[in-house]
Amino acid sequence: MDSVKLSVAVCHTPGIASERDDLVKRLRRQYPELTIVHDYDREGSWPSTLKASRAITPGATHHMIMHDHAYIPDGAPEALIRA
């Protein structure tokens, strides 16, 4: 089976909630390879998601888009990395 290379982009609107800002900071520290798409102009979910869909890491076979309000179960990032 060919190997899977996962690309992940997180849509983030700074300043909406400190919990979301903290989550993005923590994800950035733990997983520096993540792409963070910041919606500084508060254009909304669709424009941010569109930008995130275009932020595929070169060579990736799969691309996942998350939003800063998503619930991330403990161990989920590690499970994706292992998959």
CYANA upper distance limits for C-alpha pairs under 8 A (distance plus 0.5 A):
  4 VAL  CA     60 ALA  CA      8.00
  4 VAL  CA     61 THR  CA      6.29
  4 VAL  CA     62 HIS  CA      7.57
  4 VAL  CA     83 ALA  CA      8.26
  5 LYS  CA     59 GLY  CA      7.76
  5 LYS  CA     60 ALA  CA      5.29
  5 LYS  CA     61 THR  CA      5.70
  5 LYS  CA     62 HIS  CA      6.83
  6 LEU  CA     60 ALA  CA      6.12
  6 LEU  CA     61 THR  CA      6.78
  6 LEU  CA     62 HIS  CA      5.47
  6 LEU  CA     63 HIS  CA      6.30
  6 LEU  CA     64 MET  CA      7.87
  6 LEU  CA     81 ILE  CA      8.15
  7 SER  CA     34 LEU  CA      7.88
  7 SER  CA     56 ILE  CA      6.44
  7 SER  CA     57 THR  CA      5.92
  7 SER  CA     60 ALA  CA      6.22
  7 SER  CA     61 THR  CA      8.24
  7 SER  CA     62 HIS  CA      6.60
  7 SER  CA     63 HIS  CA      5.11
  7 SER  CA     64 MET  CA      6.72
  8 VAL  CA     34 LEU  CA      6.05
  8 VAL  CA     35 THR  CA      6.82
  8 VAL  CA     56 ILE  CA      7.98
  8 VAL  CA     57 THR  CA      8.41
  8 VAL  CA     63 HIS  CA      6.24
  8 VAL  CA     64 MET  CA      5.32
  8 VAL  CA     65 ILE  CA      6.37
  8 VAL  CA     66 MET  CA      8.04
  9 ALA  CA     34 LEU  CA      6.43
  9 ALA  CA     35 THR  CA      5.08
  9 ALA  CA     36 ILE  CA      6.16
  9 ALA  CA     37 VAL  CA      7.31
  9 ALA  CA     52 ALA  CA      6.11
  9 ALA  CA     53 SER  CA      8.19
  9 ALA  CA     55 ALA  CA      7.25
  9 ALA  CA     56 ILE  CA      8.15
  9 ALA  CA     63 HIS  CA      8.24
  9 ALA  CA     64 MET  CA      6.89
  9 ALA  CA     65 ILE  CA      5.44
  9 ALA  CA     66 MET  CA      6.78
 10 VAL  CA     24 VAL  CA      8.49
 10 VAL  CA     34 LEU  CA      7.86
 10 VAL  CA     35 THR  CA      6.77
 10 VAL  CA     36 ILE  CA      5.37
 10 VAL  CA     37 VAL  CA      6.46
 10 VAL  CA     52 ALA  CA      7.57
 10 VAL  CA     65 ILE  CA      6.33
 10 VAL  CA     66 MET  CA      5.20
 10 VAL  CA     67 HIS  CA      5.91
 10 VAL  CA     68 ASP  CA      7.00
 11 CYS  CA     36 ILE  CA      6.65
 11 CYS  CA     37 VAL  CA      5.36
 11 CYS  CA     38 HIS  CA      6.67
 11 CYS  CA     39 ASP  CA      7.82
 11 CYS  CA     48 SER  CA      6.53
 11 CYS  CA     49 THR  CA      7.10
 11 CYS  CA     52 ALA  CA      7.16
 11 CYS  CA     65 ILE  CA      7.87
 11 CYS  CA     66 MET  CA      6.66
 11 CYS  CA     67 HIS  CA      5.16
 11 CYS  CA     68 ASP  CA      6.46
 12 HIS  CA     20 ARG  CA      8.22
 12 HIS  CA     21 ASP  CA      8.39
 12 HIS  CA     24 VAL  CA      7.97
 12 HIS  CA     36 ILE  CA      7.37
 12 HIS  CA     37 VAL  CA      6.49
 12 HIS  CA     38 HIS  CA      5.38
 12 HIS  CA     39 ASP  CA      6.49
 12 HIS  CA     67 HIS  CA      6.82
 12 HIS  CA     68 ASP  CA      5.71
 13 THR  CA     38 HIS  CA      6.21
 13 THR  CA     39 ASP  CA      5.22
 13 THR  CA     40 TYR  CA      6.74
 13 THR  CA     42 ARG  CA      7.18
 13 THR  CA     68 ASP  CA      8.09
 14 PRO  CA     20 ARG  CA      8.26
 14 PRO  CA     21 ASP  CA      6.65
 14 PRO  CA     38 HIS  CA      7.43
 14 PRO  CA     39 ASP  CA      7.48
 14 PRO  CA     40 TYR  CA      6.97
 15 GLY  CA     21 ASP  CA      7.40
 16 ILE  CA     20 ARG  CA      7.90
 16 ILE  CA     21 ASP  CA      8.49
 17 ALA  CA     21 ASP  CA      7.03
 18 SER  CA     22 ASP  CA      6.52
 19 GLU  CA     23 LEU  CA      6.57
 20 ARG  CA     24 VAL  CA      6.75
 20 ARG  CA     68 ASP  CA      6.12
 20 ARG  CA     69 HIS  CA      6.90
 21 ASP  CA     25 LYS  CA      6.79
 21 ASP  CA     68 ASP  CA      8.49
 22 ASP  CA     26 ARG  CA      6.60
 23 LEU  CA     27 LEU  CA      6.57
 23 LEU  CA     68 ASP  CA      7.76
 24 VAL  CA     28 ARG  CA      6.52
 24 VAL  CA     36 ILE  CA      8.41
 24 VAL  CA     68 ASP  CA      7.36
 25 LYS  CA     29 ARG  CA      6.78
 26 ARG  CA     30 GLN  CA      6.65
 27 LEU  CA     31 TYR  CA      6.13
 27 LEU  CA     32 PRO  CA      8.08
 27 LEU  CA     34 LEU  CA      8.33
 28 ARG  CA     32 PRO  CA      5.51
 28 ARG  CA     33 GLU  CA      8.29
 28 ARG  CA     34 LEU  CA      7.14
 35 THR  CA     55 ALA  CA      7.57
 37 VAL  CA     48 SER  CA      7.27
 37 VAL  CA     51 LYS  CA      7.57
 37 VAL  CA     52 ALA  CA      6.58
 38 HIS  CA     48 SER  CA      8.05
 39 ASP  CA     43 GLU  CA      6.99
 39 ASP  CA     44 GLY  CA      7.86
 39 ASP  CA     48 SER  CA      6.80
 43 GLU  CA     47 PRO  CA      6.79
 43 GLU  CA     48 SER  CA      7.77
 44 GLY  CA     48 SER  CA      6.89
 45 SER  CA     49 THR  CA      6.44
 46 TRP  CA     50 LEU  CA      6.58
 47 PRO  CA     51 LYS  CA      6.73
 48 SER  CA     52 ALA  CA      6.61
 49 THR  CA     53 SER  CA      6.54
 49 THR  CA     65 ILE  CA      7.84
 50 LEU  CA     54 ARG  CA      7.05
 51 LYS  CA     55 ALA  CA      6.97
 52 ALA  CA     56 ILE  CA      8.13
 52 ALA  CA     65 ILE  CA      7.01
 53 SER  CA     63 HIS  CA      8.23
 53 SER  CA     65 ILE  CA      7.44
 56 ILE  CA     60 ALA  CA      7.39
 56 ILE  CA     63 HIS  CA      6.81
 66 MET  CA     70 ALA  CA      7.18
 72 ILE  CA     76 ALA  CA      7.07
 75 GLY  CA     79 ALA  CA      6.62
 76 ALA  CA     80 LEU  CA      6.73
 77 PRO  CA     81 ILE  CA      6.74
 78 GLU  CA     82 ARG  CA      6.70
 79 ALA  CA     83 ALA  CA      6.64
